[in-house]
Amino acid sequence: MTIRTLDALGDVAGARVFVRADLNVPLHDGVVGDDTRIAAMVPTARELLERGARLVVASHLGRPKGTVVEDLRLAPVGRVLAERLGTRVTTLDEVTPDTLPNDDVVLLENLRFDPGEEANDVTFAGALAEYADAYVDDAFGAVHRAHASVAALPELLLASGRRAVAGRLVQREVDVLGRLLHDPARPFVAILGGAKVSDKLGVIASLTERVDALVIGGAMAFTLIAAEGGKVGASLLEQDRLDDVKSALTAARERGVTVHLPSDVVAAPAIEAAAPTDVVAAEAVPEGLMGLDIGPATIAAFTDALAGAGSILWNGPMGVFELEPFAAGTRAVAHACAESGAFTVVGGGDSLAAITREGLAGAFDHLSTGGGASLEFLEGRSLPGLAILEDDA
Ligand code: 3PG
């Protein structure tokens, strides 16, 4: 896929450029937690400012569902953006004010306070278009959403002869994830984890066409283990997905993909840090116990599987890593990736949090800012926010 980038934006000196960013960051009591997504759009903002543009930055924050939610105002985000950019940011408390201040960087209020955003409403997009001589999408985390600021707005601008291109963050995400899909260094190993296999069936199907090995941990592994005839005790099991999972495993094996499933797990009667734990066989979890992390034999096998990889894609934790007794598997996988020498790409908030906690962020080649967006990209789907930026669009 080739998309138009800032290189195709032309002269923007004195122009007002609408920058759709994904500043959907965690807020705790009005303070920004992890500011990775804010930092990630700074190169685009700086480049545009250096080229003489004035910026109208817009983002969603959380899911306020079309009404004003005081805790989801963007003011705290604006303060961090100003620090990161090293310039003044004027944060407005309205999404579509009648007039905009003439400042260099203006941040609109949370787009999702207006019901028109999620409805992909053309009238709302028209109001946003009033602020835009040109449009830059740097919100990779939102490119899978057919929302007004992602889809209807650039469409409207293009129809009226204005330019719409991708920012540097979206450009890099598409480059890196695209390369993994189409031209990965081999062996290409994908590690998938997290709670629900139903969220990952699409990506398993797509990756099966491309990877040499699939490494599967987290609670989602239990539906695969059960599909192979294992007894998973009280572990999370998606009974209604057993047939889908069986077909996915058969397809993977038919294509010669090696599938690594846990052989042992750390099990407990409850998801509590103080619960007694035991290491048990993954396909014979006793009644009343649930598997909450991969066990030591699995850690060794997964580490081996990663050691010779040319490319690694990782999405989803190996266990309930927020609780120390169930964190070892995720931690070990983070270190194994970092030490593998492979080209390493990570997506998904939980895996990223684990890597940051281990102080390993700098050891990975690419940390994707898109959770759902990177999964849908890797599923090979056409995403509305990217389709509109395609070179032949
Ligand atoms: C994300 O956090 O993955 C993006 O910001 C998209 O948010 P959403 O899932 O609420 O659309």
Boltz pocket constraint, residues with backbone or C-beta under 6 A from the ligand:
constraints:
  - pocket:
      binder: B
      contacts: [[A, 22], [A, 24], [A, 62], [A, 63], [A, 141], [A, 142], [A, 145], [A, 369], [A, 370], [A, 371], [A, 372], [A, 373]]
      max_distance: 6.0
